């Protein structure tokens, strides 16, 4: 008899945004200008980050909002060897009314819970994760997305990694949740008033994947936003770029079922 994999029941995690400590930077970073090479590189983070450590013995520690810094890991950390890592991506916008907004962020937080349980990382209560995200956006959003930049956006990246050191395929007993914000270019042509949407070079082009490159399949983890789904896809994305396309239209099976279209919506 063949059994079916069942996702574990999720119990309250003990993560509490109310316990967060708050330490502000004394040396604010320079904010990249819209359209600058620094912004296009997508590698400039905002002034602060949030970190929360977890261990099987102690559970979730108090979250820390603190100046952006590097993280330190054992070279034997689980994330480096067994891909125990999941993340989310949200965009923070400045509306025409000058208010800062996230688009349906609770759904992202709920998906991160599903992703974490799929790869045996500790459960994260979505409402608590959302509270942490909103707090970081409230601290760094006003300066990094000023009121006169209503066409701009910031990219919010919560990440959960297994940090326990040691070889052997096992569930991590230690983990780290962290949240950063990255200065991000707005690739949406509608947000650029000088762009002529009728021009040929502004059309979005997809490259159909071949049968030797499958991103998701029945019984797999394609539904989870985990790093292991992305590394194997990079060479196909590079091929798409070489051929003049923007992203990959991922197909599956002999009848070429559409499974994903990268960062685009696809209708057929």
C-alpha positions as a Python dict, from the first residue, in 0.01 Angstrom:
ca = {
    (1, 'X'): (0, 0, 0),
    (2, 'X'): (133, 341, -98),
    (3, 'X'): (65, 620, 150),
    (4, 'X'): (17, 984, 63),
    (5, 'X'): (226, 1262, 210),
    (6, 'X'): (23, 1472, 449),
    (7, 'X'): (124, 1820, 554),
    (8, 'X'): (170, 1838, 932),
    (9, 'X'): (-94, 2004, 1147),
    (10, 'X'): (9, 2359, 1225),
    (11, 'X'): (2, 2457, 1591),
    (12, 'X'): (42, 2810, 1730),
    (13, 'X'): (407, 2897, 1688),
    (14, 'X'): (463, 3142, 1972),
    (15, 'X'): (595, 3411, 1738),
    (16, 'X'): (488, 3748, 1878),
    (17, 'X'): (536, 4083, 1707),
    (18, 'X'): (443, 4258, 2032),
    (19, 'X'): (771, 4143, 2190),
    (20, 'X'): (982, 4317, 1927),
    (21, 'X'): (1272, 4536, 2033),
    (22, 'X'): (1351, 4847, 1829),
    (23, 'X'): (1703, 4982, 1765),
    (24, 'X'): (1748, 5251, 1499),
    (25, 'X'): (2052, 5319, 1284),
    (26, 'X'): (2271, 5621, 1349),
    (27, 'X'): (2410, 5614, 993),
    (28, 'X'): (2123, 5613, 740),
    (29, 'X'): (2208, 5472, 398),
    (30, 'X'): (2179, 5667, 74),
    (31, 'X'): (1852, 5606, -108),
    (32, 'X'): (1908, 5520, -479),
    (33, 'X'): (1755, 5758, -729),
    (34, 'X'): (1467, 5617, -939),
    (35, 'X'): (1606, 5447, -1249),
    (36, 'X'): (1965, 5464, -1129),
    (37, 'X'): (2209, 5174, -1186),
    (38, 'X'): (2204, 5109, -812),
    (39, 'X'): (1829, 5064, -815),
    (40, 'X'): (1835, 4854, -1133),
    (41, 'X'): (2080, 4615, -965),
    (42, 'X'): (1823, 4539, -692),
    (43, 'X'): (2096, 4498, -430),
    (44, 'X'): (2056, 4808, -213),
    (45, 'X'): (1872, 4732, 110),
    (46, 'X'): (1699, 4984, 333),
    (47, 'X'): (1834, 5098, 669),
    (48, 'X'): (1682, 4831, 891),
    (49, 'X'): (1593, 4464, 907),
    (50, 'X'): (1399, 4237, 1140),
    (51, 'X'): (1544, 3911, 1271),
    (52, 'X'): (1386, 3641, 1485),
    (53, 'X'): (1578, 3333, 1596),
    (54, 'X'): (1411, 2999, 1673),
    (55, 'X'): (1522, 2680, 1840),
    (56, 'X'): (1339, 2360, 1916),
    (57, 'X'): (1413, 2402, 2287),
    (58, 'X'): (1328, 2770, 2332),
    (59, 'X'): (1085, 2840, 2048),
    (60, 'X'): (1070, 3185, 1893),
    (61, 'X'): (1282, 3457, 2052),
    (62, 'X'): (1174, 3820, 2070),
    (63, 'X'): (1189, 3983, 1725),
    (64, 'X'): (1457, 4248, 1676),
    (65, 'X'): (1421, 4552, 1453),
    (66, 'X'): (1777, 4672, 1406),
    (67, 'X'): (2018, 4835, 1161),
    (68, 'X'): (2085, 4626, 851),
    (69, 'X'): (2378, 4390, 901),
    (70, 'X'): (2519, 4067, 763),
    (71, 'X'): (2419, 3737, 918),
    (72, 'X'): (2665, 3477, 1046),
    (73, 'X'): (2619, 3105, 974),
    (74, 'X'): (2803, 2783, 1043),
    (75, 'X'): (2953, 2644, 720),
    (76, 'X'): (2762, 2328, 810),
    (77, 'X'): (2427, 2511, 839),
    (78, 'X'): (2130, 2314, 712),
    (79, 'X'): (2029, 2583, 463),
    (80, 'X'): (2366, 2559, 286),
    (81, 'X'): (2352, 2183, 235),
    (82, 'X'): (1988, 2074, 232),
    (83, 'X'): (1810, 2384, 97),
    (84, 'X'): (1598, 2437, 409),
    (85, 'X'): (1494, 2784, 300),
    (86, 'X'): (1172, 2956, 203),
    (87, 'X'): (1080, 3315, 133),
    (88, 'X'): (815, 3554, 10),
    (89, 'X'): (816, 3864, -206),
    (90, 'X'): (586, 4161, -155),
    (91, 'X'): (585, 4505, -312),
    (92, 'X'): (531, 4822, -112),
    (93, 'X'): (370, 5095, -323),
    (94, 'X'): (314, 5468, -280),
    (95, 'X'): (-37, 5543, -405),
    (96, 'X'): (-158, 5854, -583),
    (97, 'X'): (-304, 5954, -246),
    (98, 'X'): (55, 5928, -111),
    (99, 'X'): (-32, 5641, 124),
    (100, 'X'): (194, 5335, 151),
    (101, 'X'): (26, 5007, 59),
    (102, 'X'): (100, 4635, 39),
    (103, 'X'): (-107, 4422, -198),
    (104, 'X'): (-296, 4139, -17),
    (105, 'X'): (2, 4069, 216),
    (106, 'X'): (-180, 3819, 437),
    (107, 'X'): (-199, 3575, 144),
    (108, 'X'): (179, 3592, 111),
    (109, 'X'): (217, 3523, 483),
    (110, 'X'): (-18, 3226, 461),
    (111, 'X'): (180, 3085, 171),
    (112, 'X'): (502, 3125, 369),
    (113, 'X'): (351, 2909, 642),
    (114, 'X'): (274, 2640, 384),
    (115, 'X'): (624, 2667, 241),
    (116, 'X'): (785, 2640, 585),
    (117, 'X'): (592, 2330, 685),
    (118, 'X'): (666, 2168, 347),
    (119, 'X'): (1041, 2173, 418),
    (120, 'X'): (1020, 2104, 794),
    (121, 'X'): (1096, 2455, 915),
    (122, 'X'): (913, 2599, 1217),
    (123, 'X'): (558, 2723, 1174),
    (124, 'X'): (504, 3097, 1143),
    (125, 'X'): (167, 3244, 1236),
    (126, 'X'): (68, 3454, 932),
    (127, 'X'): (-85, 3741, 1130),
    (128, 'X'): (231, 3778, 1339),
    (129, 'X'): (453, 3770, 1031),
    (130, 'X'): (234, 4035, 871),
    (131, 'X'): (265, 4254, 1181),
    (132, 'X'): (646, 4233, 1155),
    (133, 'X'): (638, 4320, 785),
    (134, 'X'): (409, 4616, 842),
    (135, 'X'): (632, 4745, 1119),
    (136, 'X'): (945, 4738, 902),
    (137, 'X'): (755, 4908, 619),
    (138, 'X'): (636, 5178, 858),
    (139, 'X'): (993, 5245, 972),
    (140, 'X'): (1178, 5248, 639),
    (141, 'X'): (899, 5308, 388),
    (142, 'X'): (854, 5685, 433),
    (143, 'X'): (1219, 5771, 359),
    (144, 'X'): (1290, 5503, 101),
    (145, 'X'): (968, 5566, -91),
    (146, 'X'): (908, 5942, -52),
    (147, 'X'): (573, 6103, -120),
    (148, 'X'): (684, 6250, -453),
    (149, 'X'): (765, 5900, -587),
    (150, 'X'): (415, 5773, -659),
    (151, 'X'): (543, 5551, -943),
    (152, 'X'): (803, 5377, -727),
    (153, 'X'): (801, 5065, -515),
    (154, 'X'): (1005, 4875, -259),
    (155, 'X'): (1050, 4498, -251),
    (156, 'X'): (990, 4330, 86),
    (157, 'X'): (1158, 3992, 135),
    (158, 'X'): (1082, 3779, 444),
    (159, 'X'): (1306, 3471, 455),
    (160, 'X'): (1323, 3167, 683),
    (161, 'X'): (1635, 2949, 689),
    (162, 'X'): (1754, 2642, 878),
    (163, 'X'): (2067, 2743, 1070),
    (164, 'X'): (2155, 2432, 1271),
    (165, 'X'): (2509, 2316, 1192),
    (166, 'X'): (2593, 1955, 1118),
    (167, 'X'): (2576, 1693, 849),
    (168, 'X'): (2290, 1447, 815),
    (169, 'X'): (1948, 1472, 654),
    (170, 'X'): (1723, 1584, 938),
    (171, 'X'): (1479, 1855, 1035),
    (172, 'X'): (1663, 2169, 1151),
    (173, 'X'): (1645, 2230, 1525),
    (174, 'X'): (1748, 2593, 1480),
    (175, 'X'): (1623, 2854, 1234),
    (176, 'X'): (1631, 3224, 1157),
    (177, 'X'): (1353, 3443, 1022),
    (178, 'X'): (1462, 3774, 876),
    (179, 'X'): (1294, 4049, 678),
    (180, 'X'): (1467, 4301, 452),
    (181, 'X'): (1350, 4571, 212),
    (182, 'X'): (1522, 4632, -123),
    (183, 'X'): (1508, 4938, -347),
    (184, 'X'): (1340, 4808, -662),
    (185, 'X'): (1274, 4942, -1012),
    (186, 'X'): (917, 4960, -1136),
    (187, 'X'): (908, 4755, -1457),
    (188, 'X'): (538, 4820, -1512),
    (189, 'X'): (514, 5038, -1825),
    (190, 'X'): (180, 5178, -1707),
    (191, 'X'): (367, 5346, -1422),
    (192, 'X'): (594, 5526, -1668),
    (193, 'X'): (400, 5815, -1826),
    (194, 'X'): (655, 5862, -2105),
    (195, 'X'): (626, 5503, -2233),
    (196, 'X'): (432, 5438, -2551),
    (197, 'X'): (253, 5108, -2481),
    (198, 'X'): (195, 5050, -2853),
    (199, 'X'): (563, 5017, -2938),
    (200, 'X'): (692, 4672, -3026),
    (201, 'X'): (986, 4677, -2786),
    (202, 'X'): (760, 4714, -2483),
    (203, 'X'): (569, 4390, -2539),
    (204, 'X'): (625, 4113, -2286),
    (205, 'X'): (768, 3795, -2437),
    (206, 'X'): (760, 3443, -2286),
    (207, 'X'): (988, 3151, -2372),
    (208, 'X'): (811, 2812, -2364),
    (209, 'X'): (1013, 2561, -2162),
    (210, 'X'): (1116, 2228, -2316),
    (211, 'X'): (1054, 1878, -2182),
    (212, 'X'): (1401, 1858, -2025),
    (213, 'X'): (1326, 2151, -1794),
    (214, 'X'): (1027, 2098, -1564),
    (215, 'X'): (968, 2337, -1275),
    (216, 'X'): (670, 2168, -1105),
    (217, 'X'): (514, 1822, -1115),
    (218, 'X'): (249, 1619, -926),
    (219, 'X'): (367, 1536, -576),
    (220, 'X'): (643, 1795, -586),
    (221, 'X'): (689, 2125, -407),
    (222, 'X'): (614, 2366, -688),
    (223, 'X'): (342, 2529, -482),
    (224, 'X'): (591, 2627, -211),
    (225, 'X'): (815, 2931, -245),
    (226, 'X'): (1142, 2757, -162),
    (227, 'X'): (1490, 2826, -291),
    (228, 'X'): (1524, 2473, -428),
    (229, 'X'): (1263, 2556, -692),
    (230, 'X'): (1465, 2845, -832),
    (231, 'X'): (1826, 2734, -866),
    (232, 'X'): (1747, 2462, -1126),
    (233, 'X'): (1541, 2715, -1324),
    (234, 'X'): (1817, 2971, -1372),
    (235, 'X'): (1972, 2812, -1681),
    (236, 'X'): (1633, 2810, -1854),
    (237, 'X'): (1580, 3176, -1768),
    (238, 'X'): (1924, 3253, -1908),
    (239, 'X'): (1835, 3070, -2228),
    (240, 'X'): (1515, 3273, -2252),
    (241, 'X'): (1713, 3594, -2210),
    (242, 'X'): (1964, 3493, -2478),
    (243, 'X'): (1676, 3433, -2718),
    (244, 'X'): (1531, 3777, -2649),
    (245, 'X'): (1247, 3678, -2415),
    (246, 'X'): (1157, 3827, -2078),
    (247, 'X'): (1056, 3521, -1876),
    (248, 'X'): (978, 3151, -1903),
    (249, 'X'): (638, 2994, -1964),
    (250, 'X'): (677, 2669, -1772),
    (251, 'X'): (510, 2367, -1932),
    (252, 'X'): (456, 2013, -1805),
    (253, 'X'): (369, 1676, -1955),
    (254, 'X'): (306, 1546, -2306),
    (255, 'X'): (17, 1788, -2352),
    (256, 'X'): (225, 2088, -2241),
    (257, 'X'): (12, 2197, -1947),
    (258, 'X'): (89, 2550, -1833),
    (259, 'X'): (213, 2551, -1473),
    (260, 'X'): (362, 2898, -1428),
    (261, 'X'): (468, 3210, -1615),
    (262, 'X'): (726, 3359, -1380),
    (263, 'X'): (622, 3703, -1262),
    (264, 'X'): (347, 3733, -1525),
    (265, 'X'): (-16, 3631, -1553),
    (266, 'X'): (-95, 3403, -1847),
    (267, 'X'): (-437, 3358, -2009),
    (268, 'X'): (-514, 3115, -2291),
}
